[in-house]
């Protein structure tokens, strides 16, 4: 069962990437802007460290050098901010265009579905797939674009800069980092099934509400209010339970990774302080490393939150793709007979009908209707 779920997970992700691939040039531009933003944010700590090294002691401060560095810090910060703003704008375009394409595909396919599908699934469940699930998917996809790109690039870029400044300290960071990855991946695997159950139960509740509210007069006429209330409370209780589990366990990811990342920061601070005392690092380089340690660990927290949203988004997208994958009704043959002389007489003999083979609906139906009979 676990392997099946993993294959479905990969299949859903692959189909989402196919929709995103239509806008590959926008994705490439977003990646370039993310690289500019990350490069600018990572170069500023180096300039800050250089400025710290120019402050040797009382009366030994190179103010001209510091002012030049501050000028460059302002320029690079503005360039990074502009790149980040444009990147977020492009990510919004990609996300909402992908969501528009998926929703349009689902709506178009809904018009070709056979009557058996519409009778099998409640209209509220279909509405939940097209509205609530797609909205949840768009939120997860947008967060993935805005934070996943910059997070991964920040991690890679920070490692490169740390190895450039001092490879020994960089190795310390690399050795502690896998703990954060293991914690985040373990929790993410466990929460996917919870989000999937939450999405399914939400659709069940939407179906009940849509049916009961849409047929309120019928419900009142047959005195079904109490039974409907009990059914609502039962489904709502299950939704409350599975939503609480999904939110609770997914929320553990961020505190867990923060704890591991605090270990990384403390390790850099302690080892860097001893290195500065021995003269291996300057005070400016130590401040640069501490800044990098903070920047390096922050993306893990953001990515852990993104992974949680992506789990929810994938679960919702799977329900939408399930609707899109439903087979359409069988079209008439090209050589089908066209009735031109219709008298209005209907004669049906021994007709059996059911939507699914194991659930009989109509058996041995015989019907004769003469012209003009109502």
C-alpha contacts under 8 A as a table, 3 or more apart, distances in Angstrom:
res1	aa1	res2	aa2	distance
1	X	4	X	5.11
1	X	5	X	6.33
2	X	5	X	5.14
2	X	6	X	6.20
3	X	6	X	5.00
3	X	7	X	6.17
4	X	7	X	5.12
4	X	8	X	6.19
5	X	8	X	5.07
5	X	9	X	6.04
6	X	9	X	4.93
6	X	10	X	6.25
7	X	10	X	5.13
7	X	11	X	6.06
8	X	11	X	4.97
8	X	12	X	6.11
9	X	12	X	5.32
9	X	13	X	6.31
9	X	314	X	7.29
10	X	13	X	5.07
10	X	14	X	6.06
11	X	14	X	5.08
11	X	15	X	6.30
12	X	15	X	5.23
12	X	16	X	6.31
12	X	314	X	6.72
12	X	317	X	7.06
12	X	318	X	5.90
12	X	321	X	7.74
13	X	16	X	5.11
13	X	17	X	6.25
13	X	314	X	7.02
14	X	17	X	5.08
14	X	18	X	6.33
15	X	18	X	4.97
15	X	19	X	6.57
16	X	19	X	5.22
16	X	20	X	6.29
17	X	20	X	4.86
17	X	21	X	5.87
18	X	21	X	5.01
18	X	22	X	7.10
19	X	22	X	5.89
19	X	98	X	6.09
19	X	101	X	7.59
19	X	102	X	7.72
20	X	23	X	5.69
20	X	24	X	6.79
20	X	94	X	7.39
20	X	98	X	6.22
21	X	24	X	4.88
23	X	26	X	5.44
23	X	27	X	6.38
23	X	94	X	6.76
24	X	27	X	4.90
24	X	28	X	6.09
25	X	28	X	4.99
25	X	29	X	6.18
26	X	29	X	5.03
26	X	30	X	6.10
26	X	90	X	6.77
26	X	94	X	7.11
27	X	30	X	5.00
27	X	31	X	6.21
27	X	91	X	7.78
27	X	94	X	7.54
28	X	31	X	5.09
28	X	32	X	6.31
29	X	32	X	5.09
29	X	33	X	6.24
29	X	87	X	7.93
30	X	33	X	5.14
30	X	34	X	6.04
30	X	87	X	5.18
30	X	90	X	6.42
30	X	91	X	6.91
31	X	34	X	4.94
31	X	35	X	6.16
31	X	149	X	6.81
32	X	35	X	5.05
32	X	36	X	6.36
33	X	36	X	5.00
33	X	37	X	6.18
33	X	83	X	5.31
33	X	84	X	6.84
33	X	86	X	7.48
33	X	87	X	5.74
34	X	37	X	5.07
34	X	38	X	6.04
34	X	83	X	7.07
34	X	84	X	6.73
34	X	87	X	6.56
34	X	149	X	6.72
34	X	150	X	5.59
34	X	153	X	7.50
35	X	38	X	5.14
35	X	39	X	5.87
35	X	150	X	7.48
35	X	153	X	6.66
36	X	39	X	5.11
36	X	40	X	6.09
36	X	80	X	6.41
36	X	83	X	6.50
37	X	40	X	5.23
37	X	41	X	6.21
37	X	79	X	7.60
37	X	80	X	4.35
37	X	81	X	6.95
37	X	83	X	5.62
37	X	84	X	5.81
38	X	41	X	5.11
38	X	42	X	6.06
38	X	80	X	7.49
38	X	150	X	6.68
38	X	153	X	6.71
38	X	154	X	5.69
38	X	157	X	7.30
39	X	42	X	5.17
39	X	43	X	6.04
39	X	80	X	7.97
39	X	157	X	7.17
40	X	43	X	5.23
40	X	44	X	6.41
40	X	76	X	5.73
40	X	77	X	6.53
40	X	79	X	7.39
40	X	80	X	5.36
41	X	44	X	5.62
41	X	45	X	7.60
41	X	77	X	7.10
41	X	80	X	6.81
42	X	45	X	6.12
42	X	46	X	7.46
42	X	154	X	7.91
42	X	157	X	7.39
42	X	158	X	6.66
42	X	161	X	7.60
42	X	292	X	7.52
43	X	46	X	5.39
43	X	47	X	6.63
44	X	47	X	5.13
44	X	48	X	6.15
44	X	73	X	5.97
44	X	76	X	7.39
44	X	77	X	7.63
45	X	48	X	4.83
45	X	49	X	6.05
45	X	287	X	7.90
45	X	288	X	5.16
45	X	291	X	6.44
45	X	292	X	7.37
46	X	49	X	5.06
46	X	50	X	6.23
46	X	285	X	7.63
46	X	288	X	5.79
47	X	50	X	5.03
47	X	51	X	6.21
47	X	69	X	6.26
47	X	73	X	7.00
48	X	51	X	5.02
48	X	52	X	6.27
48	X	69	X	7.69
48	X	284	X	7.41
48	X	288	X	7.11
49	X	52	X	5.00
49	X	53	X	6.34
49	X	283	X	7.63
49	X	284	X	3.87
49	X	285	X	5.54
49	X	286	X	7.72
49	X	287	X	6.00
49	X	288	X	5.29
50	X	53	X	5.16
50	X	54	X	6.55
50	X	69	X	7.97
50	X	284	X	5.88
50	X	285	X	7.68
51	X	54	X	5.18
51	X	55	X	6.95
51	X	65	X	7.52
51	X	66	X	5.43
51	X	69	X	6.64
51	X	284	X	7.32
52	X	55	X	5.39
52	X	56	X	7.98
52	X	283	X	7.17
52	X	284	X	4.97
53	X	56	X	6.37
53	X	282	X	7.25
53	X	283	X	6.59
53	X	284	X	5.04
54	X	61	X	5.89
54	X	62	X	5.58
54	X	65	X	7.34
54	X	66	X	6.98
55	X	60	X	6.57
55	X	61	X	4.67
55	X	62	X	6.72
56	X	60	X	5.51
56	X	61	X	6.04
57	X	60	X	5.14
57	X	61	X	6.61
58	X	61	X	7.11
62	X	65	X	5.41
62	X	66	X	6.27
63	X	66	X	4.96
63	X	67	X	6.09
64	X	67	X	5.22
64	X	68	X	6.32
65	X	68	X	5.16
65	X	69	X	6.30
66	X	69	X	5.09
66	X	70	X	6.12
67	X	70	X	4.99
67	X	71	X	6.15
68	X	71	X	5.15
68	X	72	X	6.47
69	X	72	X	5.15
69	X	73	X	6.15
70	X	73	X	4.91
70	X	74	X	6.24
71	X	74	X	5.25
71	X	75	X	6.38
72	X	75	X	5.06
72	X	76	X	6.03
73	X	76	X	5.26
73	X	77	X	5.94
74	X	77	X	5.16
74	X	78	X	6.19
75	X	78	X	5.29
75	X	79	X	6.27
76	X	79	X	5.05
76	X	80	X	6.10
77	X	80	X	5.08
77	X	81	X	6.11
78	X	81	X	5.05
78	X	82	X	6.18
79	X	82	X	5.20
79	X	83	X	6.22
80	X	83	X	5.08
80	X	84	X	6.12
81	X	84	X	5.06
81	X	85	X	6.20
82	X	85	X	5.18
82	X	86	X	6.26
83	X	86	X	5.27
83	X	87	X	5.99
84	X	87	X	5.01
84	X	88	X	6.17
85	X	88	X	5.27
85	X	89	X	6.33
86	X	89	X	5.05
86	X	90	X	6.26
87	X	90	X	5.18
87	X	91	X	6.13
87	X	146	X	7.84
88	X	91	X	4.99
88	X	92	X	6.22
88	X	146	X	6.17
89	X	92	X	5.19
89	X	93	X	6.47
90	X	93	X	5.02
90	X	94	X	6.27
91	X	94	X	5.10
91	X	95	X	6.04
91	X	142	X	6.81
91	X	145	X	6.01
91	X	146	X	6.49
92	X	95	X	5.19
92	X	96	X	6.12
92	X	142	X	6.65
93	X	96	X	5.58
93	X	97	X	6.00
94	X	97	X	5.32
94	X	98	X	6.09
95	X	98	X	5.27
95	X	99	X	6.22
95	X	138	X	6.49
95	X	141	X	6.37
95	X	142	X	5.65
95	X	145	X	7.93
96	X	99	X	4.96
96	X	100	X	5.95
96	X	138	X	7.00
97	X	100	X	4.94
97	X	101	X	6.17
98	X	101	X	5.11
98	X	102	X	6.28
99	X	102	X	5.16
99	X	103	X	6.05
99	X	134	X	6.99
99	X	137	X	7.93
99	X	138	X	6.19
100	X	103	X	5.22
100	X	104	X	5.95
101	X	104	X	5.13
101	X	105	X	6.09
102	X	105	X	5.11
102	X	106	X	6.20
103	X	106	X	5.03
103	X	107	X	6.13
103	X	130	X	6.55
103	X	134	X	7.20
104	X	107	X	5.10
104	X	108	X	6.05
105	X	108	X	5.22
105	X	109	X	6.08
105	X	324	X	7.28
106	X	109	X	5.14
106	X	110	X	6.04
106	X	130	X	7.25
106	X	320	X	7.26
106	X	323	X	7.01
106	X	324	X	5.52
107	X	110	X	5.03
107	X	111	X	6.79
107	X	130	X	7.85
108	X	111	X	5.56
108	X	112	X	7.25
109	X	112	X	5.30
109	X	113	X	6.54
109	X	324	X	6.20
109	X	328	X	7.51
110	X	113	X	5.36
110	X	323	X	7.95
110	X	324	X	7.75
112	X	328	X	5.22
112	X	329	X	6.18
113	X	117	X	6.60
113	X	118	X	7.53
113	X	326	X	7.30
113	X	327	X	6.87
113	X	328	X	4.61
113	X	329	X	5.59
114	X	117	X	5.71
114	X	118	X	7.03
114	X	328	X	6.07
114	X	329	X	4.63
115	X	118	X	5.17
115	X	119	X	6.16
116	X	119	X	5.15
116	X	120	X	5.98
116	X	355	X	5.54
117	X	120	X	5.01
117	X	121	X	6.16
118	X	121	X	5.54
118	X	122	X	7.07
118	X	123	X	7.20
119	X	122	X	7.01
120	X	355	X	7.96
121	X	125	X	6.72
121	X	126	X	7.20
122	X	125	X	5.39
122	X	126	X	6.73
122	X	207	X	5.63
122	X	211	X	7.85
123	X	126	X	5.11
123	X	127	X	6.17
123	X	207	X	6.23
123	X	210	X	7.43
123	X	211	X	7.76
124	X	127	X	4.98
124	X	128	X	6.03
124	X	203	X	6.90
124	X	204	X	7.59
124	X	206	X	5.09
124	X	207	X	3.49
124	X	208	X	6.96
124	X	209	X	7.47
124	X	210	X	5.34
124	X	211	X	7.09
125	X	128	X	4.97
125	X	129	X	6.33
125	X	203	X	4.68
125	X	204	X	6.06
125	X	206	X	6.18
125	X	207	X	4.91
126	X	129	X	5.16
126	X	130	X	6.37
126	X	203	X	7.81
127	X	130	X	5.19
127	X	131	X	5.94
127	X	132	X	7.67
127	X	206	X	7.97
128	X	131	X	5.34
128	X	132	X	4.99
128	X	133	X	6.16
128	X	202	X	7.67
128	X	203	X	5.30
128	X	206	X	6.46
128	X	207	X	7.86
129	X	132	X	6.06
129	X	133	X	4.90
129	X	134	X	6.60
129	X	203	X	7.15
129	X	316	X	7.57
129	X	319	X	6.40
129	X	320	X	5.58
129	X	323	X	7.99
130	X	133	X	6.32
130	X	134	X	5.83
130	X	320	X	6.85
131	X	134	X	5.40
131	X	135	X	6.03
132	X	135	X	5.14
132	X	136	X	6.21
133	X	136	X	5.12
133	X	137	X	6.10
133	X	199	X	7.28
133	X	313	X	7.92
133	X	316	X	4.80
133	X	317	X	6.84
133	X	319	X	7.50
133	X	320	X	7.17
134	X	137	X	4.93
134	X	138	X	6.15
134	X	316	X	6.77
134	X	317	X	6.84
134	X	320	X	7.31
135	X	138	X	5.12
135	X	139	X	6.40
136	X	139	X	5.27
136	X	140	X	6.39
136	X	312	X	7.29
136	X	313	X	5.89
136	X	316	X	6.74
137	X	140	X	5.24
137	X	141	X	6.04
137	X	310	X	7.92
137	X	312	X	7.28
137	X	313	X	4.08
137	X	314	X	6.95
137	X	316	X	5.94
137	X	317	X	6.09
138	X	141	X	5.05
138	X	142	X	5.99
138	X	313	X	7.34
139	X	142	X	5.23
139	X	143	X	6.23
139	X	309	X	7.78
139	X	313	X	7.53
140	X	143	X	5.20
140	X	144	X	6.06
140	X	306	X	7.33
140	X	309	X	4.86
140	X	310	X	5.11
140	X	312	X	7.11
140	X	313	X	5.13
141	X	144	X	4.96
141	X	145	X	6.25
141	X	310	X	6.77
141	X	313	X	6.88
142	X	145	X	5.20
142	X	146	X	6.16
143	X	146	X	5.18
143	X	147	X	5.89
143	X	148	X	7.49
143	X	306	X	6.28
143	X	309	X	7.55
144	X	147	X	5.57
144	X	148	X	4.98
144	X	149	X	7.52
144	X	306	X	5.76
144	X	307	X	7.86
144	X	309	X	7.90
144	X	310	X	6.88
145	X	148	X	5.66
145	X	149	X	6.04
146	X	149	X	6.52
146	X	150	X	7.04
147	X	150	X	5.43
147	X	151	X	5.66
147	X	302	X	6.77
147	X	303	X	6.89
147	X	306	X	7.12
148	X	151	X	5.01
148	X	152	X	6.08
148	X	302	X	7.90
148	X	303	X	6.05
148	X	306	X	6.94
149	X	152	X	5.56
149	X	153	X	6.22
150	X	153	X	5.14
150	X	154	X	5.79
150	X	299	X	7.93
151	X	154	X	5.09
151	X	155	X	6.29
151	X	299	X	4.60
151	X	300	X	7.27
151	X	302	X	7.12
151	X	303	X	6.50
152	X	155	X	5.22
152	X	156	X	6.32
152	X	299	X	7.24
153	X	156	X	5.17
153	X	157	X	5.78
154	X	157	X	5.09
154	X	158	X	5.76
154	X	295	X	7.61
154	X	296	X	6.80
154	X	299	X	6.97
155	X	158	X	5.26
155	X	159	X	6.28
155	X	296	X	5.52
155	X	297	X	7.96
155	X	299	X	6.87
156	X	159	X	5.31
156	X	160	X	6.39
157	X	160	X	5.11
157	X	161	X	6.25
158	X	161	X	5.13
158	X	162	X	6.01
158	X	292	X	6.38
158	X	295	X	7.57
158	X	296	X	6.05
159	X	162	X	5.05
159	X	163	X	6.12
159	X	170	X	6.76
159	X	296	X	7.81
160	X	163	X	5.26
160	X	164	X	6.20
161	X	164	X	4.91
161	X	165	X	6.24
162	X	165	X	5.11
162	X	166	X	5.96
162	X	167	X	6.63
162	X	169	X	7.44
162	X	170	X	5.38
162	X	289	X	6.99
162	X	292	X	7.36
163	X	166	X	5.24
163	X	167	X	4.19
163	X	168	X	7.67
163	X	169	X	7.78
163	X	170	X	5.44
163	X	171	X	7.98
164	X	167	X	6.62
165	X	285	X	7.36
166	X	169	X	5.76
166	X	170	X	6.46
167	X	170	X	4.94
167	X	171	X	6.24
168	X	171	X	5.30
168	X	172	X	6.72
169	X	172	X	5.18
169	X	173	X	6.65
169	X	268	X	6.88
169	X	271	X	7.66
169	X	272	X	7.28
170	X	173	X	5.19
170	X	174	X	6.28
171	X	174	X	4.98
171	X	175	X	6.13
172	X	175	X	5.33
172	X	176	X	6.65
172	X	267	X	7.56
172	X	268	X	7.37
173	X	176	X	5.49
173	X	177	X	6.16
173	X	264	X	6.07
173	X	267	X	7.86
173	X	268	X	7.18
173	X	293	X	7.77
174	X	177	X	5.24
174	X	178	X	7.41
175	X	178	X	6.81
176	X	179	X	6.14
176	X	180	X	7.91
176	X	260	X	7.92
176	X	263	X	7.84
176	X	264	X	6.23
177	X	180	X	5.61
177	X	181	X	6.88
177	X	260	X	7.78
177	X	261	X	7.59
177	X	264	X	7.25
178	X	181	X	4.99
178	X	182	X	6.09
179	X	182	X	5.21
179	X	183	X	6.26
179	X	260	X	6.73
180	X	183	X	5.28
180	X	184	X	6.22
180	X	256	X	7.65
180	X	257	X	5.14
180	X	260	X	5.71
180	X	261	X	7.05
180	X	300	X	7.37
181	X	184	X	5.25
181	X	185	X	6.05
181	X	257	X	7.96
181	X	300	X	7.86
182	X	185	X	5.31
182	X	186	X	6.06
183	X	186	X	5.35
183	X	187	X	6.39
183	X	253	X	7.19
183	X	256	X	6.96
183	X	257	X	6.87
184	X	187	X	5.44
184	X	188	X	6.11
184	X	253	X	5.64
184	X	256	X	7.82
184	X	257	X	6.83
184	X	304	X	5.97
185	X	188	X	5.06
185	X	189	X	6.24
186	X	189	X	5.46
186	X	190	X	6.60
187	X	190	X	5.20
187	X	191	X	6.30
187	X	249	X	7.17
187	X	250	X	6.73
187	X	252	X	7.77
187	X	253	X	6.40
188	X	191	X	5.29
188	X	192	X	6.48
188	X	250	X	6.97
188	X	253	X	7.87
188	X	307	X	6.69
188	X	308	X	6.41
188	X	311	X	7.30
189	X	192	X	5.80
189	X	193	X	7.98
190	X	193	X	6.65
190	X	194	X	7.52
191	X	194	X	5.09
191	X	195	X	6.34
191	X	246	X	5.91
191	X	249	X	6.62
191	X	250	X	6.12
191	X	308	X	7.68
191	X	311	X	7.36
192	X	195	X	5.27
192	X	196	X	6.22
192	X	311	X	5.29
192	X	312	X	6.95
192	X	315	X	7.19
193	X	196	X	4.98
193	X	197	X	6.25
194	X	197	X	5.20
194	X	198	X	6.18
194	X	242	X	6.39
194	X	243	X	7.59
194	X	245	X	6.96
194	X	246	X	5.11
195	X	198	X	4.89
195	X	199	X	6.18
195	X	242	X	7.84
195	X	243	X	7.41
195	X	246	X	5.78
195	X	311	X	6.92
195	X	312	X	5.34
195	X	315	X	6.35
196	X	199	X	5.26
196	X	200	X	6.33
196	X	312	X	7.13
196	X	315	X	4.86
196	X	316	X	7.21
197	X	200	X	5.11
197	X	201	X	6.07
197	X	242	X	6.84
198	X	201	X	5.22
198	X	202	X	6.07
198	X	239	X	6.24
198	X	242	X	5.66
198	X	243	X	5.66
198	X	246	X	7.64
199	X	202	X	5.16
199	X	203	X	6.38
199	X	315	X	7.00
199	X	316	X	6.29
200	X	203	X	5.23
200	X	204	X	6.41
201	X	204	X	4.92
201	X	205	X	6.26
201	X	235	X	7.22
201	X	238	X	7.37
201	X	239	X	5.75
202	X	205	X	5.14
202	X	206	X	6.19
202	X	239	X	6.52
203	X	206	X	5.04
203	X	207	X	6.14
204	X	207	X	5.13
204	X	208	X	6.44
204	X	235	X	7.52
205	X	208	X	5.19
205	X	209	X	6.28
205	X	232	X	7.07
205	X	235	X	6.18
205	X	236	X	6.84
206	X	209	X	5.21
206	X	210	X	6.02
207	X	210	X	5.22
207	X	211	X	6.11
208	X	211	X	5.19
208	X	212	X	6.03
208	X	232	X	7.16
209	X	212	X	5.25
209	X	213	X	5.86
209	X	232	X	7.82
210	X	213	X	5.43
210	X	214	X	5.72
211	X	214	X	5.24
211	X	215	X	6.02
212	X	215	X	5.26
212	X	216	X	5.67
212	X	219	X	6.87
212	X	228	X	7.36
213	X	216	X	4.99
215	X	218	X	5.38
215	X	219	X	6.24
216	X	219	X	5.05
216	X	220	X	6.21
217	X	220	X	5.14
217	X	221	X	5.99
218	X	221	X	4.96
218	X	222	X	6.27
219	X	222	X	5.52
219	X	223	X	6.02
219	X	224	X	5.04
219	X	225	X	6.27
220	X	223	X	4.93
220	X	224	X	6.22
220	X	225	X	6.44
221	X	224	X	7.84
223	X	226	X	7.59
224	X	227	X	5.43
224	X	228	X	6.06
225	X	228	X	5.15
225	X	229	X	6.10
226	X	229	X	5.04
226	X	230	X	6.20
227	X	230	X	5.09
227	X	231	X	6.17
228	X	231	X	5.10
228	X	232	X	6.07
229	X	232	X	5.06
229	X	233	X	6.15
230	X	233	X	5.17
230	X	234	X	6.14
231	X	234	X	5.10
231	X	235	X	6.24
232	X	235	X	5.32
232	X	236	X	5.86
233	X	236	X	4.98
233	X	237	X	5.87
234	X	237	X	5.15
234	X	238	X	6.43
235	X	238	X	5.11
235	X	239	X	6.15
236	X	239	X	4.94
236	X	240	X	6.02
237	X	240	X	5.03
237	X	241	X	6.20
238	X	241	X	5.11
238	X	242	X	6.18
239	X	242	X	5.34
239	X	243	X	5.82
240	X	243	X	5.25
240	X	244	X	5.97
241	X	244	X	5.19
241	X	245	X	6.26
242	X	245	X	5.08
242	X	246	X	6.10
243	X	246	X	5.09
243	X	247	X	6.01
244	X	247	X	5.27
244	X	248	X	5.79
245	X	248	X	5.17
245	X	249	X	5.97
246	X	249	X	5.59
246	X	250	X	5.96
247	X	250	X	5.26
247	X	251	X	5.89
248	X	251	X	5.15
248	X	252	X	6.62
249	X	252	X	5.32
249	X	253	X	7.45
250	X	253	X	5.76
250	X	308	X	5.91
251	X	254	X	6.16
251	X	255	X	7.56
251	X	305	X	7.89
252	X	255	X	5.70
252	X	256	X	6.12
253	X	256	X	5.26
253	X	257	X	6.15
253	X	304	X	6.06
253	X	305	X	7.32
254	X	257	X	5.28
254	X	258	X	6.03
254	X	301	X	5.45
254	X	302	X	7.90
254	X	304	X	6.04
254	X	305	X	6.52
255	X	258	X	4.95
255	X	259	X	6.19
256	X	259	X	5.25
256	X	260	X	6.55
257	X	260	X	5.10
257	X	261	X	5.99
257	X	300	X	6.85
257	X	301	X	6.09
257	X	304	X	7.67
258	X	261	X	4.92
258	X	262	X	6.03
258	X	297	X	7.82
258	X	301	X	6.40
259	X	262	X	5.15
259	X	263	X	6.58
260	X	263	X	5.14
260	X	264	X	6.59
261	X	264	X	4.91
261	X	265	X	6.31
261	X	297	X	5.38
261	X	298	X	8.00
262	X	265	X	5.04
262	X	266	X	6.06
263	X	266	X	5.12
263	X	267	X	6.04
264	X	267	X	5.17
264	X	268	X	6.27
264	X	293	X	7.06
264	X	297	X	7.72
265	X	268	X	5.21
265	X	269	X	6.17
265	X	290	X	7.01
265	X	293	X	5.51
265	X	294	X	6.56
265	X	297	X	7.98
266	X	269	X	5.03
266	X	270	X	6.12
267	X	270	X	5.33
267	X	271	X	6.01
268	X	271	X	5.41
268	X	272	X	5.53
268	X	289	X	7.36
268	X	290	X	6.73
268	X	293	X	7.02
269	X	272	X	5.16
269	X	273	X	5.96
269	X	286	X	7.96
269	X	290	X	6.50
270	X	273	X	5.24
270	X	274	X	6.53
271	X	274	X	5.32
271	X	275	X	6.18
272	X	275	X	4.92
272	X	276	X	6.08
272	X	281	X	7.36
272	X	286	X	5.99
272	X	289	X	7.92
273	X	276	X	5.11
273	X	277	X	6.30
273	X	286	X	7.29
274	X	277	X	5.08
274	X	278	X	6.30
275	X	278	X	5.13
275	X	279	X	6.17
275	X	280	X	5.09
275	X	281	X	5.67
276	X	279	X	4.98
276	X	280	X	5.67
276	X	281	X	4.54
276	X	282	X	5.66
276	X	283	X	6.35
276	X	286	X	7.06
277	X	280	X	7.66
277	X	281	X	7.97
278	X	281	X	7.80
279	X	282	X	6.66
281	X	285	X	5.95
281	X	286	X	6.40
282	X	285	X	5.13
282	X	286	X	6.28
283	X	286	X	5.05
283	X	287	X	6.29
284	X	287	X	5.14
284	X	288	X	6.21
285	X	288	X	4.89
285	X	289	X	6.14
286	X	289	X	5.03
286	X	290	X	6.17
287	X	290	X	5.10
287	X	291	X	6.17
288	X	291	X	5.11
288	X	292	X	6.14
289	X	292	X	4.89
289	X	293	X	5.97
290	X	293	X	4.99
290	X	294	X	6.31
291	X	294	X	5.19
291	X	295	X	6.20
292	X	295	X	4.90
292	X	296	X	5.65
293	X	296	X	5.02
293	X	297	X	6.21
294	X	297	X	5.45
294	X	298	X	6.24
295	X	298	X	5.30
295	X	299	X	7.17
296	X	299	X	6.38
296	X	300	X	7.67
297	X	300	X	5.48
297	X	301	X	6.98
298	X	301	X	5.35
298	X	302	X	6.46
299	X	302	X	4.87
299	X	303	X	5.78
300	X	303	X	5.06
300	X	304	X	5.96
301	X	304	X	5.17
301	X	305	X	6.46
302	X	305	X	5.19
302	X	306	X	6.17
303	X	306	X	4.73
303	X	307	X	5.94
304	X	307	X	5.11
304	X	308	X	6.46
305	X	308	X	5.20
305	X	309	X	6.51
306	X	309	X	5.10
306	X	310	X	6.00
307	X	310	X	4.94
307	X	311	X	6.10
308	X	311	X	5.19
308	X	312	X	6.61
309	X	312	X	5.14
309	X	313	X	6.08
310	X	313	X	4.75
310	X	314	X	5.92
311	X	314	X	5.25
311	X	315	X	6.26
312	X	315	X	5.17
312	X	316	X	6.28
313	X	316	X	5.16
313	X	317	X	6.00
314	X	317	X	4.95
314	X	318	X	6.02
315	X	318	X	5.24
315	X	319	X	6.77
316	X	319	X	5.34
316	X	320	X	6.62
317	X	320	X	5.08
317	X	321	X	6.13
318	X	321	X	5.11
318	X	322	X	6.03
319	X	322	X	4.98
319	X	323	X	6.58
320	X	323	X	5.22
320	X	324	X	6.43
321	X	324	X	4.82
321	X	325	X	5.98
322	X	325	X	5.17
322	X	326	X	6.54
323	X	326	X	5.46
332	X	336	X	6.53
333	X	336	X	5.15
339	X	342	X	6.65
342	X	345	X	7.91
343	X	371	X	6.70
344	X	370	X	6.95
344	X	371	X	4.73
344	X	372	X	7.33
345	X	368	X	7.68
345	X	369	X	5.72
345	X	370	X	4.84
345	X	371	X	5.02
346	X	367	X	7.40
346	X	368	X	5.59
346	X	369	X	4.93
346	X	370	X	6.58
346	X	371	X	7.97
347	X	366	X	7.73
347	X	367	X	5.78
347	X	368	X	4.54
347	X	369	X	6.49
348	X	351	X	6.95
348	X	365	X	7.21
348	X	366	X	5.27
348	X	367	X	4.89
348	X	368	X	6.30
349	X	364	X	7.38
349	X	365	X	6.23
349	X	366	X	4.39
349	X	367	X	6.48
350	X	363	X	7.48
350	X	364	X	4.19
350	X	365	X	5.02
350	X	366	X	5.49
351	X	362	X	7.53
351	X	363	X	6.36
351	X	364	X	5.01
351	X	365	X	4.79
351	X	366	X	6.84
352	X	361	X	7.90
352	X	362	X	5.38
352	X	363	X	4.37
352	X	364	X	5.46
352	X	365	X	6.56
353	X	360	X	7.00
353	X	361	X	6.00
353	X	362	X	4.93
353	X	363	X	6.45
354	X	357	X	6.32
354	X	359	X	6.55
354	X	360	X	5.13
354	X	361	X	4.82
354	X	362	X	6.37
355	X	359	X	7.36
355	X	360	X	7.84
355	X	361	X	7.58
356	X	359	X	5.55
356	X	360	X	7.37
357	X	360	X	6.67
360	X	363	X	7.20
362	X	365	X	6.72
369	X	373	X	6.29
370	X	373	X	5.64
